[in-house]
Amino acid sequence: MERYVYYSIILFSSFIFFLYAYLLYQKALEFIEAKKEKAFKKEVIPFIDKIMQDLENRYPDEDKILKIRTIIKNRIKRKLIIERIIVYTELYNGKIRNSMTRLCEETGIVDYELKNLKKGDKFNIALSCKNLGEFRSKRALSELVKIIDKNFVDIRYHSLMAISKIGDANSLVNAFNKLSSNLLLSDRSLTEIIDSFEGDKAQLYKSMINSDDVFLSTIFIKSAGNYMDIDLNYQISKYIDDEDKNRRIAAIKAIGQNGDVRFLDKLIDKLKDEEWEVRSTASKSLGRIGDSKALPKLVESLSDSQWWVRYNSARSIFQIPRGIEIIETVIKGEDKFAKDILIASLEDSGVINDIYLYENSQDEKKRNLAYLVRKYVIYRES
């Protein structure tokens, strides 16, 4: 028994020793690489900076192209050049950025990153996808679409983002369709990818709003609301009555963000939707559209069974012109739910202080409104 204990101690000690030796070896390698990188920066960075700064007026000659081709054969120098070029691609756009793309293609930098896509290290593949997006080379599109279905979130995100930055609508549509519901990406990440698209966004939205994949269609409808192109609203509006709750909500929100009064009646009808989240979104969107036709139905929604529907309806009422006139009717009414939520909303928004100023108004109706509101607030707090 003692012999086994002795062997175990030796084995464990040996393991600790080799682990320690390995860590020392890694630290030594990192130190050597850091020193090399520091030395190479003095050579590489000024050279690349000069080329980048001259791009607006002069594309580099063949000698400089060949020099970059030679430099990038060194792993550390190549890394420094790629990082430096990306600094400039993030700063500039238009003609200068197009020249940067051409430079990355002609020097072989794009080819290097494309080769990386076929290697096994998932993190390096994701990094190469990211870099290819910064280079905005259309030569990378087919490989980026091919790699899109790899079961690794970072690769999917960066490949989609790269295609989006390159700005080819057909390739991005193909990539999304290839993944379909197996995206493994959050709504926020997908919206960020769509919003970053640098090509013809109208074409992209027209292709994807009607996607057979309900989830993707919903994401694109949400993003289209931020895009603020009312020409897309006819496509979006047909989903206001969609059987999928989330797509209904996305469509209602997008129409509201655009303030498109053409679909006012359809949004008013959604105040009676069976799902409270849909009713809540509709009540908020009606405030953004700001048409007084919605006021009577919004007043009815002050008595909704769900708090958020009541609250959004109250906020929308005084966002709409003439909505302030409705407040007196509600305060004089018998519905305590309606009165409480209206006062709470007025207090949260600070509008109630504006109403109190009516006490000194020459307009009798405004003075009466201020009196009624203050009287109810005192009653409620007592």
Beta strands, then each sheet from edge to edge (+ up, - down):
end
